[in-house]
Amino acid sequence: MVVVILAIAGAMVVPVMSGMGTVEAMSAARIIATDVEYAQNVAITSQTPVTVQFDAGAESYQVSNASGLLKHPMTNSDYLVSFRSRDEFERVDVVSVSFGGTQAVTFDELGSPDNGGFVTVQGGAEVYRIDVSSVTGTITVTRPGS
């Protein structure tokens, strides 16, 4: 009887755990899109260029201007996001970043990016792409191949 109960519980837990990478990737993509949009809005309101610098190898990015790292509006700490250091994103991989051949996008005082480009994140089998339009700076999140 105990073995049957454990088998049933295991059958319910395994699919949930395997789907966690999907949820983490979707959440990471939304966080990145929100932070890039925040950088764009700060550039407009402060009338100074703001850069989002990615480091795909380190699974991280930072938001800065000419004075250095900005402060995160919620935590008031340096605006440095590292998915590796957060347990809730342990299954997330920043697969690629390309903004005109670089890993950074800078928004000017009008909110226009210096280069259009994208960031791709993956969790489990799910892949999400965050695109920044080169002309308008419009930020979108999509699932390639969907």
Short mmCIF file of the C-alpha atoms (twelve columns), coordinates in Angstrom:
data_MODEL
# 
_entry.id   MODEL 
# 
loop_
_atom_site.group_PDB 
_atom_site.id 
_atom_site.type_symbol 
_atom_site.label_atom_id 
_atom_site.label_alt_id 
_atom_site.label_comp_id 
_atom_site.label_asym_id 
_atom_site.label_seq_id 
_atom_site.Cartn_x 
_atom_site.Cartn_y 
_atom_site.Cartn_z 
_atom_site.pdbx_PDB_model_num 
ATOM 1   C CA . MET A 1   0.000  0.000  0.000   1 
ATOM 2   C CA . VAL A 2   2.832  2.413  0.885   1 
ATOM 3   C CA . VAL A 3   4.576  1.687  -2.421  1 
ATOM 4   C CA . VAL A 4   1.369  2.454  -4.344  1 
ATOM 5   C CA . ILE A 5   0.936  5.771  -2.527  1 
ATOM 6   C CA . LEU A 6   4.580  6.720  -3.193  1 
ATOM 7   C CA . ALA A 7   4.196  5.767  -6.866  1 
ATOM 8   C CA . ILE A 8   1.096  7.963  -7.206  1 
ATOM 9   C CA . ALA A 9   2.794  10.862 -5.408  1 
ATOM 10  C CA . GLY A 10  5.894  10.458 -7.583  1 
ATOM 11  C CA . ALA A 11  3.801  10.457 -10.754 1 
ATOM 12  C CA . MET A 12  2.284  13.777 -9.696  1 
ATOM 13  C CA . VAL A 13  5.530  15.444 -8.556  1 
ATOM 14  C CA . VAL A 14  7.818  14.562 -11.489 1 
ATOM 15  C CA . PRO A 15  5.783  16.420 -14.153 1 
ATOM 16  C CA . VAL A 16  5.533  19.477 -11.902 1 
ATOM 17  C CA . MET A 17  9.272  19.523 -11.237 1 
ATOM 18  C CA . SER A 18  10.151 19.024 -14.905 1 
ATOM 19  C CA . GLY A 19  7.892  21.960 -15.816 1 
ATOM 20  C CA . MET A 20  9.663  24.298 -13.402 1 
ATOM 21  C CA . GLY A 21  12.288 25.240 -15.998 1 
ATOM 22  C CA . THR A 22  9.486  26.478 -18.239 1 
ATOM 23  C CA . VAL A 23  8.047  28.673 -15.513 1 
ATOM 24  C CA . GLU A 24  11.498 29.963 -14.577 1 
ATOM 25  C CA . ALA A 25  12.344 30.822 -18.195 1 
ATOM 26  C CA . MET A 26  9.056  32.679 -18.661 1 
ATOM 27  C CA . SER A 27  9.611  34.604 -15.424 1 
ATOM 28  C CA . ALA A 28  13.214 35.445 -16.343 1 
ATOM 29  C CA . ALA A 29  12.112 36.697 -19.772 1 
ATOM 30  C CA . ARG A 30  9.494  38.942 -18.178 1 
ATOM 31  C CA . ILE A 31  11.979 40.280 -15.636 1 
ATOM 32  C CA . ILE A 32  14.496 41.095 -18.364 1 
ATOM 33  C CA . ALA A 33  11.831 42.777 -20.520 1 
ATOM 34  C CA . THR A 34  10.628 44.835 -17.547 1 
ATOM 35  C CA . ASP A 35  14.164 45.884 -16.590 1 
ATOM 36  C CA . VAL A 36  15.032 46.871 -20.173 1 
ATOM 37  C CA . GLU A 37  11.831 48.915 -20.346 1 
ATOM 38  C CA . TYR A 38  12.698 50.505 -16.997 1 
ATOM 39  C CA . ALA A 39  16.125 51.510 -18.363 1 
ATOM 40  C CA . GLN A 40  14.423 53.034 -21.393 1 
ATOM 41  C CA . ASN A 41  12.031 55.031 -19.186 1 
ATOM 42  C CA . VAL A 42  14.851 56.267 -16.929 1 
ATOM 43  C CA . ALA A 43  16.728 57.476 -20.016 1 
ATOM 44  C CA . ILE A 44  13.664 59.463 -21.078 1 
ATOM 45  C CA . THR A 45  12.874 60.943 -17.671 1 
ATOM 46  C CA . SER A 46  16.473 61.752 -16.708 1 
ATOM 47  C CA . GLN A 47  17.378 62.896 -20.244 1 
ATOM 48  C CA . THR A 48  20.634 60.910 -20.039 1 
ATOM 49  C CA . PRO A 49  21.707 57.710 -21.790 1 
ATOM 50  C CA . VAL A 50  21.091 54.498 -19.850 1 
ATOM 51  C CA . THR A 51  22.749 51.170 -20.694 1 
ATOM 52  C CA . VAL A 52  21.727 47.596 -19.993 1 
ATOM 53  C CA . GLN A 53  24.918 45.503 -20.127 1 
ATOM 54  C CA . PHE A 54  24.433 41.735 -20.348 1 
ATOM 55  C CA . ASP A 55  26.914 38.998 -19.524 1 
ATOM 56  C CA . ALA A 56  25.448 35.827 -21.011 1 
ATOM 57  C CA . GLY A 57  28.261 33.669 -19.621 1 
ATOM 58  C CA . ALA A 58  27.574 34.844 -16.084 1 
ATOM 59  C CA . GLU A 59  23.770 34.756 -16.559 1 
ATOM 60  C CA . SER A 60  23.582 38.411 -15.443 1 
ATOM 61  C CA . TYR A 61  23.053 42.026 -16.468 1 
ATOM 62  C CA . GLN A 62  23.356 45.490 -15.006 1 
ATOM 63  C CA . VAL A 63  21.700 48.852 -15.600 1 
ATOM 64  C CA . SER A 64  23.872 51.961 -15.542 1 
ATOM 65  C CA . ASN A 65  24.390 55.495 -16.793 1 
ATOM 66  C CA . ALA A 66  27.504 57.678 -17.065 1 
ATOM 67  C CA . SER A 67  27.638 57.937 -13.245 1 
ATOM 68  C CA . GLY A 68  27.712 54.160 -12.726 1 
ATOM 69  C CA . LEU A 69  25.194 51.523 -11.694 1 
ATOM 70  C CA . LEU A 70  21.676 52.755 -11.105 1 
ATOM 71  C CA . LYS A 71  19.863 51.830 -7.914  1 
ATOM 72  C CA . HIS A 72  17.123 49.242 -8.221  1 
ATOM 73  C CA . PRO A 73  13.776 50.975 -7.536  1 
ATOM 74  C CA . MET A 74  12.528 48.178 -5.260  1 
ATOM 75  C CA . THR A 75  15.641 47.229 -3.286  1 
ATOM 76  C CA . ASN A 76  17.649 50.471 -3.513  1 
ATOM 77  C CA . SER A 77  20.737 48.332 -4.117  1 
ATOM 78  C CA . ASP A 78  22.957 48.393 -7.206  1 
ATOM 79  C CA . TYR A 79  20.991 47.409 -10.306 1 
ATOM 80  C CA . LEU A 80  22.759 44.117 -10.934 1 
ATOM 81  C CA . VAL A 81  20.658 41.046 -11.711 1 
ATOM 82  C CA . SER A 82  22.282 37.611 -11.549 1 
ATOM 83  C CA . PHE A 83  20.139 34.582 -12.298 1 
ATOM 84  C CA . ARG A 84  22.910 32.263 -11.083 1 
ATOM 85  C CA . SER A 85  22.735 33.651 -7.567  1 
ATOM 86  C CA . ARG A 86  18.972 33.204 -7.252  1 
ATOM 87  C CA . ASP A 87  17.651 29.754 -6.353  1 
ATOM 88  C CA . GLU A 88  14.324 30.384 -8.066  1 
ATOM 89  C CA . PHE A 89  16.152 30.694 -11.425 1 
ATOM 90  C CA . GLU A 90  18.544 27.743 -11.132 1 
ATOM 91  C CA . ARG A 91  17.194 26.166 -14.342 1 
ATOM 92  C CA . VAL A 92  17.469 29.370 -16.431 1 
ATOM 93  C CA . ASP A 93  20.181 29.825 -19.018 1 
ATOM 94  C CA . VAL A 94  20.840 33.089 -20.872 1 
ATOM 95  C CA . VAL A 95  21.545 31.453 -24.221 1 
ATOM 96  C CA . SER A 96  22.475 34.479 -26.327 1 
ATOM 97  C CA . VAL A 97  22.570 38.269 -26.393 1 
ATOM 98  C CA . SER A 98  23.095 40.411 -29.464 1 
ATOM 99  C CA . PHE A 99  22.601 44.135 -29.857 1 
ATOM 100 C CA . GLY A 100 24.441 45.097 -33.012 1 
ATOM 101 C CA . GLY A 101 27.080 42.489 -32.231 1 
ATOM 102 C CA . THR A 102 27.500 43.577 -28.597 1 
ATOM 103 C CA . GLN A 103 25.971 42.456 -25.296 1 
ATOM 104 C CA . ALA A 104 24.669 45.922 -24.404 1 
ATOM 105 C CA . VAL A 105 21.879 48.245 -25.412 1 
ATOM 106 C CA . THR A 106 21.946 51.975 -24.635 1 
ATOM 107 C CA . PHE A 107 18.826 54.127 -24.690 1 
ATOM 108 C CA . ASP A 108 19.138 57.829 -25.493 1 
ATOM 109 C CA . GLU A 109 17.094 60.680 -23.986 1 
ATOM 110 C CA . LEU A 110 14.266 59.921 -26.434 1 
ATOM 111 C CA . GLY A 111 14.164 56.250 -25.455 1 
ATOM 112 C CA . SER A 112 15.659 55.060 -28.730 1 
ATOM 113 C CA . PRO A 113 18.164 52.207 -28.554 1 
ATOM 114 C CA . ASP A 114 21.601 52.543 -30.117 1 
ATOM 115 C CA . ASN A 115 21.025 49.101 -31.664 1 
ATOM 116 C CA . GLY A 116 18.092 46.774 -31.937 1 
ATOM 117 C CA . GLY A 117 18.667 43.264 -30.764 1 
ATOM 118 C CA . PHE A 118 17.598 40.405 -28.573 1 
ATOM 119 C CA . VAL A 119 18.219 38.299 -25.486 1 
ATOM 120 C CA . THR A 120 17.341 34.596 -25.514 1 
ATOM 121 C CA . VAL A 121 16.678 32.635 -22.317 1 
ATOM 122 C CA . GLN A 122 15.970 28.940 -21.891 1 
ATOM 123 C CA . GLY A 123 14.570 26.832 -19.095 1 
ATOM 124 C CA . GLY A 124 14.054 23.166 -19.752 1 
ATOM 125 C CA . ALA A 125 12.704 22.823 -23.288 1 
ATOM 126 C CA . GLU A 126 11.184 26.313 -23.325 1 
ATOM 127 C CA . VAL A 127 12.949 29.192 -25.052 1 
ATOM 128 C CA . TYR A 128 11.921 32.844 -24.811 1 
ATOM 129 C CA . ARG A 129 13.280 35.751 -26.792 1 
ATOM 130 C CA . ILE A 130 13.196 39.377 -25.659 1 
ATOM 131 C CA . ASP A 131 13.446 41.693 -28.674 1 
ATOM 132 C CA . VAL A 132 14.198 45.411 -28.698 1 
ATOM 133 C CA . SER A 133 13.174 47.120 -31.931 1 
ATOM 134 C CA . SER A 134 15.997 49.159 -33.491 1 
ATOM 135 C CA . VAL A 135 13.844 52.152 -34.449 1 
ATOM 136 C CA . THR A 136 11.076 52.443 -31.871 1 
ATOM 137 C CA . GLY A 137 12.673 50.645 -28.929 1 
ATOM 138 C CA . THR A 138 9.549  48.504 -28.593 1 
ATOM 139 C CA . ILE A 139 10.217 45.543 -26.292 1 
ATOM 140 C CA . THR A 140 8.492  42.212 -26.946 1 
ATOM 141 C CA . VAL A 141 8.711  38.721 -25.477 1 
ATOM 142 C CA . THR A 142 8.052  35.767 -27.778 1 
ATOM 143 C CA . ARG A 143 8.528  32.016 -27.915 1 
ATOM 144 C CA . PRO A 144 10.509 31.295 -31.099 1 
ATOM 145 C CA . GLY A 145 8.835  28.696 -33.255 1 
ATOM 146 C CA . SER A 146 5.402  29.260 -31.706 1 
# 
